[in-house]
Amino acid sequence: MNRALATVANVVGYQVVWLASVAGAGVGLAWAGPVSALAFVAATLAFGGKRAQDLRLLAVALPLGILLDTAFAASGWLRYAEPWPWTWAAPAWIWSLWAGFAMTLNHSMAFLRERPAASALLGLFGGPLAYWAAAGAFDAVSFGAPVAWVMGALAVGWAVVMPALFALDARLAAPVPDKALA
């Protein structure tokens, strides 16, 4: 598959995960997100050509994303539809979003890897916009604090998380110096 087609497939695949997760949660079908994410992650690992790098980013992005969304849930600032397994934590369909999102970082969003300011800017605007859409169009999330405060906090959180994901991944990918040779 040529590079442009692979990038388009990655973008479309993640959008399917986002829609299945958010719309599914909004109508009481919380399983739709995990099922679509599992398929997208499996396809990316099988055909993306970067299995080790994708698994490493999944191991970084998933816990970091769950931590971010759990902080919002625990604070009461965000209330998620289908809050299984716990109301104080990010629900399983949010985990699906983060797993799918991790699969974009070496593919359709790889251009941001060496551009921390651009990745922060994308997080600053794109992160809150996704929650706004999930709330307004799908009732998958609601705001437990003034919307401007929540949007501001999401903007800051995502502006930090986006470049942090790439930085953490680069650090984990760096070769460990052999002290015996030093």
C-alpha positions as CSV (number, residue, x, y, z in Angstrom):
1,M,0.0,0.0,0.0
2,N,1.4,3.4,-0.9
3,R,2.2,5.9,1.9
4,A,-0.7,8.4,1.0
5,L,-3.3,5.6,1.0
6,A,-1.9,4.1,4.2
7,T,-2.2,7.6,5.9
8,V,-5.8,8.0,4.7
9,A,-6.6,4.5,5.9
10,N,-5.2,5.3,9.3
11,V,-7.2,8.6,9.6
12,V,-10.4,6.8,8.5
13,G,-9.7,3.9,10.8
14,Y,-9.3,6.2,13.8
15,Q,-12.4,8.2,12.9
16,V,-14.4,4.9,12.8
17,V,-13.1,4.1,16.3
18,W,-14.0,7.6,17.5
19,L,-17.5,7.5,16.1
20,A,-18.2,3.9,17.3
21,S,-16.9,4.8,20.8
22,V,-18.6,8.1,21.2
23,A,-21.9,7.4,19.4
24,G,-22.0,3.9,21.0
25,A,-21.6,5.3,24.5
26,G,-24.2,8.0,23.7
27,V,-26.9,5.4,22.9
28,G,-25.9,2.8,25.5
29,L,-23.7,0.6,23.3
30,A,-20.5,1.0,25.2
31,W,-19.1,-2.3,23.6
32,A,-19.0,-0.6,20.1
33,G,-15.9,1.4,21.0
34,P,-13.8,-1.5,22.3
35,V,-14.8,-3.8,19.4
36,S,-13.8,-1.1,16.8
37,A,-10.6,-0.3,18.6
38,L,-9.6,-3.9,18.8
39,A,-10.1,-4.3,15.1
40,F,-8.2,-1.0,14.3
41,V,-5.3,-1.8,16.6
42,A,-5.1,-5.4,15.2
43,A,-5.1,-4.1,11.6
44,T,-2.5,-1.4,12.3
45,L,-0.2,-3.9,14.0
46,A,-0.7,-6.4,11.2
47,F,-0.4,-4.0,8.2
48,G,1.1,-0.8,9.5
49,G,4.7,-1.9,9.3
50,K,5.7,-0.5,12.7
51,R,4.6,-3.2,15.1
52,A,7.2,-2.7,17.8
53,Q,6.9,1.1,17.7
54,D,3.1,1.0,17.7
55,L,3.1,-1.4,20.7
56,R,5.6,0.9,22.6
57,L,3.3,3.9,21.9
58,L,0.3,2.0,23.0
59,A,2.0,1.2,26.2
60,V,2.7,4.9,26.7
61,A,-0.5,6.5,25.4
62,L,-3.0,4.2,26.9
63,P,-2.1,4.6,30.6
64,L,-1.4,8.4,30.1
65,G,-4.7,8.9,28.4
66,I,-6.6,6.8,31.0
67,L,-4.9,8.9,33.8
68,L,-5.9,12.2,32.1
69,D,-9.5,11.2,31.6
70,T,-9.8,9.5,35.0
71,A,-8.6,12.8,36.5
72,F,-11.5,14.6,34.8
73,A,-14.0,11.9,35.8
74,A,-12.8,11.8,39.4
75,S,-12.9,15.6,39.7
76,G,-16.5,15.6,38.4
77,W,-15.6,18.0,35.6
78,L,-16.5,15.4,33.0
79,R,-19.3,12.8,33.3
80,Y,-19.1,10.0,30.8
81,A,-22.0,8.1,29.4
82,E,-21.8,4.4,30.1
83,P,-19.3,4.9,32.9
84,W,-18.4,1.3,33.3
85,P,-16.5,-0.1,35.1
86,W,-16.4,2.8,37.6
87,T,-18.1,6.2,37.7
88,W,-14.9,7.9,39.1
89,A,-12.7,6.6,36.3
90,A,-12.4,6.8,32.5
91,P,-14.8,4.2,31.1
92,A,-13.8,1.4,28.8
93,W,-15.0,3.3,25.7
94,I,-12.5,6.1,26.5
95,W,-9.8,3.5,26.8
96,S,-10.8,2.5,23.2
97,L,-10.3,6.1,22.0
98,W,-6.8,6.2,23.5
99,A,-5.9,2.8,22.1
100,G,-7.0,4.0,18.6
101,F,-5.3,7.3,19.1
102,A,-2.0,5.6,19.9
103,M,-2.2,3.9,16.5
104,T,-2.2,7.2,14.7
105,L,1.0,8.6,16.3
106,N,3.4,6.6,14.1
107,H,1.2,6.9,11.1
108,S,-1.1,9.8,10.2
109,M,0.3,12.0,13.0
110,A,3.9,11.0,12.6
111,F,4.7,14.4,11.1
112,L,4.2,15.9,14.6
113,R,7.0,13.8,16.2
114,E,9.7,16.4,15.6
115,R,7.3,19.4,16.0
116,P,6.5,19.7,19.7
117,A,4.9,23.2,19.3
118,A,2.7,21.9,16.5
119,S,1.6,18.9,18.5
120,A,0.9,21.0,21.5
121,L,-1.2,23.4,19.3
122,L,-3.1,20.5,17.9
123,G,-3.7,19.2,21.4
124,L,-4.7,22.7,22.6
125,F,-7.5,22.9,20.1
126,G,-8.2,19.4,18.9
127,G,-8.6,17.8,22.3
128,P,-11.3,20.0,23.7
129,L,-13.1,20.1,20.3
130,A,-13.4,16.3,20.4
131,Y,-15.0,16.4,23.9
132,W,-17.3,19.3,22.7
133,A,-18.4,17.2,19.8
134,A,-18.9,14.1,22.0
135,A,-21.1,16.1,24.3
136,G,-23.1,18.1,21.8
137,A,-23.7,15.6,19.0
138,F,-23.7,12.3,20.9
139,D,-24.4,12.9,24.6
140,A,-21.4,10.7,25.4
141,V,-20.0,13.2,27.9
142,S,-21.4,16.1,29.9
143,F,-19.7,18.9,31.8
144,G,-19.9,19.0,35.6
145,A,-18.2,22.4,35.8
146,P,-18.6,25.6,33.8
147,V,-17.9,24.7,30.2
148,A,-15.3,27.3,29.7
149,W,-13.3,25.9,32.7
150,V,-13.6,22.4,31.4
151,M,-12.6,23.4,27.9
152,G,-9.6,25.4,29.3
153,A,-8.5,22.4,31.4
154,L,-8.9,20.0,28.5
155,A,-6.9,22.4,26.3
156,V,-4.0,22.5,28.8
157,G,-4.1,18.8,29.4
158,W,-4.0,17.9,25.7
159,A,-1.4,20.6,24.9
160,V,0.8,18.9,27.4
161,V,0.0,15.3,26.6
162,M,0.5,15.5,22.8
163,P,4.2,16.5,22.9
164,A,4.7,14.4,26.0
165,L,3.7,11.2,24.2
166,F,6.2,11.8,21.5
167,A,8.9,12.7,24.0
168,L,8.3,9.7,26.2
169,D,8.2,7.4,23.2
170,A,11.6,8.9,21.9
171,R,13.1,8.3,25.3
172,L,11.9,4.7,25.4
173,A,13.2,4.1,21.9
174,A,16.7,5.5,22.6
175,P,19.4,2.9,22.9
176,V,20.6,2.3,26.4
177,P,24.4,3.0,26.6
178,D,26.5,0.0,27.6
179,K,28.3,1.0,30.8
180,A,30.8,-1.8,30.4
181,L,32.1,-0.1,27.2
182,A,32.3,3.4,28.8
